[in-house]
Amino acid sequence: ASVTGEIWLFSFAKKTLQRIANGPGLVAQWSADGDYGVVFSSGANALTLTDNFAQPLLALPFLTLPDKCVIQSRRLYCAVPRQSIADVNLPDAYYQRELYSRDDVYGIDLRTGRSTLLFDGGQFAVDAVHLRQNGEYLFLKNRLDEKMYAIFLPGAFAPAESEPATGITQ
């Protein structure tokens, strides 16, 4: 968390390289199309939805790491620790496996900002990473047992017919 991270943007068309963000403990995850990002900085101890230039669009109402999120089909899915992690040395404690969490999983529709609880972690212990959506399912890896799991997505979070599902390989 004491190391300053940076996010750089390379323009193939202009052949330019531009630093667009920096900060201590900086971690980011971008959507496959590059339109949105989820950025965490230990300096702000916050998670923010950003545009493709890392400009803030929405301060997210929960604290988690970008590795526990995926942006797909204009939807943001995040595994959010049930316990408070505000006083933890993030992201270091998580990556060094000093911190394990028990997560709930939320979906946020980026068009409306509506948030929905998709999985209640009180019923089953999941420390979720590597989230991926495929059709009507959200797949994740549980760090607690190293197994893959799938969560069925309710109608509002399943992809519309005009949004094709992406392939998942095992």
Solvent accessible surface area in square Angstrom, and as a share of the most:
residue,aa,sasa,rsa
1,A,24,0.18
2,S,108,0.70
3,V,116,0.66
4,T,78,0.45
5,G,20,0.20
6,E,83,0.37
7,I,25,0.13
8,W,124,0.44
9,L,56,0.28
10,F,96,0.40
11,S,29,0.19
12,F,169,0.70
13,A,102,0.79
14,K,156,0.66
15,K,163,0.69
16,T,67,0.39
17,L,112,0.56
18,Q,99,0.44
19,R,119,0.43
20,I,27,0.14
21,A,23,0.18
22,N,77,0.39
23,G,10,0.10
24,P,53,0.33
25,G,7,0.07
26,L,31,0.16
27,V,22,0.13
28,A,38,0.30
29,Q,48,0.22
30,W,75,0.26
31,S,9,0.06
32,A,113,0.88
33,D,88,0.46
34,G,25,0.24
35,D,55,0.28
36,Y,42,0.16
37,G,0,0.00
38,V,0,0.00
39,V,16,0.09
40,F,0,0.00
41,S,21,0.13
42,S,27,0.17
43,G,58,0.56
44,A,74,0.57
45,N,52,0.27
46,A,41,0.32
47,L,2,0.01
48,T,29,0.17
49,L,8,0.04
50,T,4,0.02
51,D,37,0.19
52,N,63,0.32
53,F,94,0.39
54,A,12,0.10
55,Q,97,0.43
56,P,97,0.61
57,L,96,0.48
58,L,73,0.36
59,A,81,0.63
60,L,15,0.07
61,P,111,0.70
62,F,32,0.13
63,L,36,0.18
64,T,0,0.00
65,L,3,0.01
66,P,0,0.00
67,D,46,0.24
68,K,3,0.01
69,C,1,0.00
70,V,12,0.07
71,I,5,0.02
72,Q,32,0.14
73,S,39,0.25
74,R,81,0.29
75,R,12,0.05
76,L,1,0.00
77,Y,0,0.00
78,C,1,0.00
79,A,0,0.00
80,V,15,0.08
81,P,14,0.09
82,R,118,0.43
83,Q,75,0.33
84,S,94,0.61
85,I,8,0.04
86,A,50,0.39
87,D,149,0.77
88,V,45,0.26
89,N,89,0.45
90,L,3,0.01
91,P,9,0.06
92,D,40,0.21
93,A,8,0.06
94,Y,7,0.03
95,Y,99,0.38
96,Q,117,0.52
97,R,113,0.41
98,E,128,0.57
99,L,24,0.12
100,Y,91,0.35
101,S,6,0.04
102,R,98,0.36
103,D,0,0.00
104,D,18,0.09
105,V,0,0.00
106,Y,60,0.23
107,G,0,0.00
108,I,5,0.03
109,D,19,0.10
110,L,30,0.15
111,R,141,0.51
112,T,103,0.60
113,G,43,0.41
114,R,119,0.44
115,S,58,0.37
116,T,37,0.21
117,L,86,0.43
118,L,24,0.12
119,F,44,0.18
120,D,60,0.31
121,G,0,0.00
122,G,35,0.33
123,Q,151,0.67
124,F,94,0.39
125,A,38,0.30
126,V,5,0.03
127,D,0,0.00
128,A,0,0.00
129,V,10,0.06
130,H,107,0.48
131,L,0,0.00
132,R,106,0.39
133,Q,3,0.02
134,N,39,0.20
135,G,17,0.17
136,E,87,0.39
137,Y,96,0.36
138,L,0,0.00
139,F,47,0.20
140,L,3,0.01
141,K,55,0.23
142,N,2,0.01
143,R,18,0.06
144,L,79,0.39
145,D,58,0.30
146,E,91,0.41
147,K,123,0.52
148,M,117,0.52
149,Y,65,0.25
150,A,53,0.41
151,I,20,0.10
152,F,117,0.49
153,L,0,0.00
154,P,57,0.36
155,G,67,0.65
156,A,56,0.43
157,F,1,0.00
158,A,14,0.11
159,P,29,0.18
160,A,51,0.40
161,E,182,0.82
162,S,99,0.64
163,E,33,0.15
164,P,116,0.73
165,A,59,0.45
166,T,74,0.43
167,G,74,0.71
168,I,63,0.32
169,T,130,0.75
170,Q,219,0.97
